[in-house]
Amino acid sequence: MEFLQPPGWARPRGYSNGVAASGRLVCVSGMIGWDGQGVFHTDDFAGQVRQALQNVVEVLAEAGARPEHIVRMTWYVVDKKEYVGAYKEVGAAYREIIGLHFPAMTAVQVTALVEDRARVEIEVTAVVADA
């Protein structure tokens, strides 16, 4: 995996401008803040991020992938201010679950998610290098 940083560009914080990788492609559907049984345990934004990231890691494991194999993440949030206001807690959850691995990322505000209680949905693409 190669992180793409054009010369002279300011280094982004918390993500990479781009990632080049080759190997087995693993796509994880958008994960929200409920557990594996479809039960929400919190309406707190950072708490839902924590659960969604844990869900991502569990799905990746089914493919023999780990967080460091993630090359792209897309975050869909229903409230940009809520997301920005939770940066500290979200960052802590991210580092705890994903680690110090910062793939290409996009975050967008959407008017709603399909599940009414969901505050965030995180979609992931990972690449597991060929053996």
Beta strands, then each sheet from edge to edge (+ up, - down):
strand 1: 2-4
strand 2: 18-20
strand 3: 24-31
strand 4: 70-77
strand 5: 104-109
strand 6: 120-128
sheet 1: 1+ 2-
sheet 2: 3+ 6- 4+ 5+
end
